[in-house]
Amino acid sequence: MDSKYTELKKKFIEIYGGDEKDLRVFAAPGRVNLIGEHIDYCGGYVFPAAITLDSTVIARKRDDRMVRLAATDLPDRVACSLDSLEEGRGLRWGNYQLGVANELQKAGYKLVGVDMLFHDTVPLGSGLSSSAAIEMAAAITFVTLGNEANGITNPIDLIDLAVIGQRTEHNFCGVNCGIMDQFASAMGRKDHAILLDCGSLNYKYTPFKIEGCKIVLANTKKKRGLGESKYNERVRETGEGLAILKQYLPGKVHLCDVTVKEYEEYKDKIQDSVIRKRVEHVIYENERVLKSFEALQNGNLEAFGELLKQAHASIRDLYEVTGFELDAMVEEALKIEGVIGARMTGAGFGGCTVNIVREESIEKFIKEVGENYTKKTGIVPEFYVSEIGDGAREIK
Ligand code: GLA
């Protein structure tokens, strides 16, 4: 086991005492979404991949029903019984973990007390799903140890854990998010992107290796501010759009069941221009995901890059969740030779952009985009050259 884990185990023992004997290590990653933004909650297609920044947990089973939480980068310490998890609701840190335990128990999972130390490398509020990483890392820890303590030997259903993570966001954290982040964190596979149909949860992996290119994530470092209420507002707006279209297209369950052709035929029925813009983004974005998948299968890099650019324009102009910083980052990226495509990734209102960059241009990209972005915004950004990693798992 590499030295990172040895260090973390030492830290665990400093906090909780005892020795290394019964310590276990679990991890779940953040994700980047290549394309398909704000359409998972509309039953659309998304195209995410797990990254190698993650949430790592050192854990030791207890003989009672206490859950104790600590983190390497925060002073916060939490202790709560599995019988009073509702207490976790208002916590500044620890609410995701206790919320997941609560939803797991509601779903019938049998849990056991556990001491945990979290080490998180997904930057918070960066649009790379630091919260899903924590949720899935907590979930796989709770379920693995709970199953063992109760003599349950069935393999863990990772998709179920993703659904439970999403429920945690809805019921415990007040964000009406889709399934994409938790799914990618639970089900990610090294060097593969996941084409996920969020309506049915059917999915397929596709190797994501673009010869000579890498994924560069550019963190605007813009704090998200009112992001959560704006997010829920978009969920509401698309719901309104669906309700209107359903009057003419009965039988549609999700907004993304509406085809481009149907949308064009009925769009005038949506009189509110804001709702119409939101719906237009969703319908065309869904189509762009499938076209992107096809372009990559055919090795058509240019077409893929073009779709990324269109996706950014759409989420900026029609969905209106980008803002000055994300737009500036994309604008500056597209000026650099060797950039195949660039767009914001995640919920928006700040966070990261995803850039597909030729390897020989990465150094120049980081230097020039960084400088020009700072000139425009006064903020010093961060860049991560990203690998695609595995999903939630025990590290042995
Ligand atoms: C957040 C949500 C996801 C998804 C994205 C936008 O990351 O958690 O469910 O809606 O925003 O695509």
Residues whose N, C-alpha, C, O or C-beta is under 5 A from the ligand:
A	BS01	GLA	G36 E37 H38 I39 D40 C177 G178 I179 M180 D181 G346 A347
